[in-house]
Amino acid sequence: MLNDPVFIGKGKRSLKEAASQKSRTLSQEPFDRLLEWLDRDREGAGRKYEEIRYKLIKFFTCRGCPVSEELADRTIDRVANKLSEIVGSYTGEPALYFYGVARNIYLEYLKKNSAPQPRPILPEPADDVEQVHACLDQCLDQLPPDGRELILNYYQGDRAIKIEHRKRLAQRLGIPVNALRIRAHRIRVGLQECLRRCVGEQQL
C-alpha cells in the first residue's frame, strides 16, 4: 500500500527502508553511488531516495500504468547507470532529473503497449513536474483517507495479477468489483478536475 509522504522514516530506519526498496536489478555499488549523489549524509540520502521512489510510483500510477513500481525502479536504474555522465554536467535538484527520465520511460511504455490506456489523472503535458506533483499532493490530501488509499491501490500490480488484485481489494472493502470500478472512476474524475484547477491557478 502506498501511504502519504509522512511514511518516510527518520535516521537509521530511513536508510534501512531505502535499502529494502532498492531495485533487484541494481547492484550495491551503483546504489551506493546514487545515494551519495542524492546527499552526502547517508541517512539524508536514504530519506531522499524513499521520497523520490514514492513520487515516481505515484507519477506512473496516476497515468494509469498498472506496473507503476516496475517503471519507477526502471527509472531509478537508468539514472543510477548514467550517474557517471550526470554528476559532471547536471546542476540542480537531483529529483528533477528523475522526473525527466520518468517521462521518457512513460513514453517508451506507451510505445510498447499500444492498447488503449486508462485516461491519466495527471494533465498532459506538464512543463513543471514539481508544480504538478505539489498539486497532486494537495488534491490527494483533500480526499478522505479511504478514498486516497483506494485510488492509489486500484492501479497496483502488473497485468497478470491486476484483476485478482482488484478482486481482493473489493472483497476487503466489502463491495462488488463493478462497484469498486465505479468508485475508482469517480475518484479519478474528481482528481482530474482538482488538478486542472490547481495547475491552472498556479500558471496564472
N, C-alpha and C positions, 0 to 999 in steps of 0.2 A: 504494500500500500504506500502510495506517496502521501507525505504529510506536508505541513507548512514548513517554511524555512527554519522555524524555530526548532525543528528536529535536529539541526546540526549541533553536535555536542561541542564541548569546550575541552581544552587541554588534551591529555593523552587519549581520551576516548575518541576525540575527533580524528586524530591520526590513525587510530585503530580502525575506525569506521571507513576512512578513506582507503586504507589498505584492503579492507574486506570487499570494497566495491570496485577494486582495480579490475580492468578488463582481463579476461582469461588469456587473450592473445598478446597482452602487453607484458614483456618481461620486467624483472625487478629494476634493472639498470636504467632503461628509459623512463620507467615510472618515477624513480628517484630523481632523475634529471628534470622531469616535468614538475615535480613538487618544488624543487629548488628554484625553478623559473617562476613559479607562482608566488613564492615567498621564501626568503632565506631562513625565516623562522620555521622550523619543521612543523610545529603544531599549527601555526597560522596557515601554512601551506595545506595542511590536511583539511582545515575548515573551508578554505577557498575551493579546493578540489571537490568537496562534497556539495558545496553550493552550486558550482558550475555544472556538475553532473546532474543535479536536481533540475536546474533550469533547462539543460539540454533535453532531458526526458520530457519536461513539460512542453518545450518547443515542438518536439515531434508529436507528442500526444495530442496537442491542440491543433495539429494539422491533419489529424485523423490517421496517423501512422499506427498500425497495430503492433509494430515491433519497435516502439519508441526507445526502449532500453538498449536494444541491439544497435540502433542507429546512434544513440548517444555515445556508446562505447566505441563505435567505429569512428566517430568524430574525435574523441579523445585519443584514440590510437593514431589517427592521421596527424594530429597536432604533435604528439609525442615523437613520432617517427621523422617529422620535419623540423624538430626543435633546433638542430644544428644550423639550419638555414634561417630560422626565425630569430634566434637570440641576437645575432649581429645586426639585423636590419629593422626589426619591429620595435616601435616605440608606442607606449600607451598601455592601457589596462589589458592584461592577458585575456580576461574573459571575453572581450570584444572580438578577439581573434578566433576564439572557439565558435562564436555565433556566426562569423563569416564562413568558416569551414562547414558548419552545420547547414547553412543554406545550400552549399554545393552538394553535400551528402543527400539532402532532401530532393534536390533536382535529379540526382543520379537515381534515387529510389523511385521517383515518378517515371523515369525513362524505362526502368526495368520492370515496373509494374504498371503496364499500360491500361489495366482495367480501371473503370471509373472509381475515383477515390471519394471518401466522405468529404463533405464540404468542410473546409478548415475553420476552426474557431478564430484563429488569428487572421486579421485582414491582410491581404496581399496587394501590392508589395509593401514592405515596411522598411523605410530607409534607416530609421533609428531603432535598432533592435532593443537597446536598453529602455527606450521610451515605451515600446510595445510590451516588454516584459514587466515594466513598472505598472502599466495599465492592466495587464493580465492579473498581476498580483492583487491589484486594487479590486478588480471585478470578482476574482475568486474569493477575496475576503468578504465581499458583500453577500456571498451565498451562505445559506445555513450549513453547518458542518456536515450534515448527511448529504446535502446536495453536492458540496465540494468533493467529498470522498467518492460519491457515485460517478461523477463525470471524469475524475482522474483515473478511476479504476476501470471504467467502461471500455477504454481503448487498450488496456494492457493485454499482453500475450500475443504470440505470433499466430499465423493463420491456422496452424494445426490445432491449437488449443483455445482459440478465441471464443468459439461457440460454447465449448464446455465451460470456459471461464465465466461467460455471461450467465450461463445456466446456474452455476454455483452462486454467483452474485445475486441473481434473482431469488434463489432459494434462501440465501442468508437474509435478504430483505423481506421475504415472505410475500413476493408478488410474482405474477406470471412473467415470462420472458418478454412478451409483447408489451406489457405494462412498463417493464424496465426500459425497453427501447423507446417508448413514447416519452417517458420521464427524462431520459438522457437527451432526447431531441429537444425537448422544451428547455432544458438547462443550457444546451449548446446555443440555441437561438437567443436566449437571454444574454449569454456571454458575448455573442457576436455583436449584439446591439450595444451592450455596455462598452465593449472595446472600441467600436466605431465612434461612439460619443466621446470617450476618453481621449483617443488618439486625435480626433478632430479638434477637440478643445485645446489640446496642447500644441497643435500646429497653427492655431490662430495667432 
